[in-house]
Amino acid sequence: MTKEPRDIVAKFSNFLNVSESTNYRKIWVCSRRLKKSMIMELAKEENKSITEVDDWAQYWLSRALQQDPVAKEHLYAYLQESCYYIAVQLAEKFPLLDWANCFQEAEAILLESDSLFSRYDSTRSSVITYARMKIDSKVKEALISTGIRSDAGLLRWLTEKRLRKYLKNYGVKEQELADLILAWQCFQEIYVPSYTSRKSLLMPTKECYEEIAKRYNQKSTTKTSSGENIAEQIAECVRAARKPKENILRILFSDSLDKDPSKGNDLDKVNNSNEEDDLDEDNNTREDKLGEENDFENLEEVKSQQIKIRDCLISTFEALPTEAKLMLRLYHGLNLTHTDIVQVLKLNGISISQSTVSRRIKDSKRALLRELVIGQINQGKSLSLDMNNEIADELAKQLHIWLDPFCQDPINDLLTLRIQPKISSNGISREVLSFLKTDLKHYLEMKWQIKANSLDAVDLAVGKYVENWLSRKD
């Protein structure tokens, strides 16, 4: 294969991984699936006339607008460098902005290719010129607004659609999302802008939060709230809006990225490829030689690191206060909302507010994360305890990935043990479902050392957990 087609293959099958990059340095990863797809398209007789990079961009765009998912991925790969240069320029112009966050915001906009290219005219501009102009404009509107506005100004600027998107990206569970949206809607209705001497919007006063809570209670059909709870919900909305966006690698290849390392990964560093046509050879049109980084550890190193992390987390988790462990198990184990957790704790003689539950869960996770950071320091890694760095961010992701299965495995093991004798040729009856739910509640009450029947307060949530577990098992 000649040099030019190999450049074309690279441009339409490689992605930037900013989560492992510092100081504007470009680290490229390759999707072998997209690489194979691009090579196959080049070999087709009807595509022999497509020789220029922009012609291929037009080709993939036309197919992407016809809702071809593979074509969209090729288009995303092609526009990666555009997102990169937009991000770098913004970060240099606005020092308060992090370039990686700018890049990820650009990618998030790129994912909405249907709306991004809705008015595109191929006779007036190239794909890359048009995309750069549109993405640059949208990034400035979205990211600079979230990064520079005051908290109150940000809340007033948000639309419901934007907020919903940010909350989902932040990891808010579906049950809580509607409550947060309603709290924000009531904030919009009740809040009267007040300013500092520098014309910056102030957050609501305590009295204003109480008024917002009254409006919330008038609208809500499921529960009542207080000014304190509303303040915590509004703060959660702000945190979600300011959170860095996911890298496109995790959005496009989430299935493969979340696999056990021993099962392989769809994203491979180019220099790890043993294929005859490695993309890191003779590819001088890229600013960085593809695959020159070797940041991905080999399999044994990854396994060893995971074992160390797991052991550290288990010992730290067990050392947490009893109430803290219970809250984490209820939240990450049974997937209970903060409101549900308040009800369970109340039946166990612990009077606590929803906002306090939220704060303590976060404090407990921060304690777990701190131990991970200290562990990294003890291993000789240069790392500060404020956790505002890339290694700490990666550890936070590993903590999040670890907590759910750690808290859920004992529950799932019990269900697996109990269900085997109950399965008949007709499947699982409602009686069996009721038995599993009741048995699980009694088991957890004993294992977690909480009062008998206290999980009855969240009977529906426990039932939903069992049903979800059964559906996954099918």
Stockholm file with secondary structure:
# STOCKHOLM 1.0

chainA/1-474         MTKEPRDIVAKFSNFLNVSESTNYRKIWVCSRRLKKSMIMELAKEENKSITEVDDWAQYWLSRALQQDPVAKEHLYAYLQESCYYIAVQLAEKFPLLDWANCFQEAEAILLESDSLFSRYDSTRSSVITYARMKIDSKVKEALISTGIRSDAGLLRWLTEKRLRKYLKNYGVKEQELADLILAWQCFQEIYVPSYTSRKSLLMPTKECYEEIAKRYNQKSTTKTSSGENIAEQIAECVRAARKPKENILRILFSDSLDKDPSKGNDLDKVNNSNEEDDLDEDNNTREDKLGEENDFENLEEVKSQQIKIRDCLISTFEALPTEAKLMLRLYHGLNLTHTDIVQVLKLNGISISQSTVSRRIKDSKRALLRELVIGQINQGKSLSLDMNNEIADELAKQLHIWLDPFCQDPINDLLTLRIQPKISSNGISREVLSFLKTDLKHYLEMKWQIKANSLDAVDLAVGKYVENWLSRKD
#=GR chainA/1-474 SS CCHHHHHHHHHTTEEECGGGCCTTCCCEEEEHHHHHHHHHHHHSGGGTTCCSHHHHHHHHHHHHTTTCHHHHHHHHHHTHHHHHHHHHHHHHHCTTSCHHHHHHHHHHHHHCHHHHTTTCCTTTSCHHHHHHHHHHHHHIIIIIHHHHSCHHHHHHHCCHHHHHHHHHHHTCCHHHHHHHHHHHHHHHHHCCCCBCTTSCBCCCCHHHHHHHHHHHHHHCSSCCCCHHHHHHHHHHHHHHHHSCCCCHHHHHTHHHHTSCGGGCCSEECGGGCCSTTCTTSSCTTSSSCTTCCCCSCCHHHHHHHHHHHHHHHHHHHHTSCHHHHHHHIIIIISCCCHHHHHHHHHHTTCCCCHHHHHHHHHHHHHHHHHHHHHHHHHTTCCCCTTCCSHHHHHHHHHHHHHHHHHHHHHHHHHHHHHHGGGCBTTBCCHHHHHHHHHHHHHHHHHHTTCCTTGGGGGHHHHHHHHHHHHHHHC
#=GC SS_cons         CCHHHHHHHHHTTEEECGGGCCTTCCCEEEEHHHHHHHHHHHHSGGGTTCCSHHHHHHHHHHHHTTTCHHHHHHHHHHTHHHHHHHHHHHHHHCTTSCHHHHHHHHHHHHHCHHHHTTTCCTTTSCHHHHHHHHHHHHHIIIIIHHHHSCHHHHHHHCCHHHHHHHHHHHTCCHHHHHHHHHHHHHHHHHCCCCBCTTSCBCCCCHHHHHHHHHHHHHHCSSCCCCHHHHHHHHHHHHHHHHSCCCCHHHHHTHHHHTSCGGGCCSEECGGGCCSTTCTTSSCTTSSSCTTCCCCSCCHHHHHHHHHHHHHHHHHHHHTSCHHHHHHHIIIIISCCCHHHHHHHHHHTTCCCCHHHHHHHHHHHHHHHHHHHHHHHHHTTCCCCTTCCSHHHHHHHHHHHHHHHHHHHHHHHHHHHHHHGGGCBTTBCCHHHHHHHHHHHHHHHHHHTTCCTTGGGGGHHHHHHHHHHHHHHHC
//
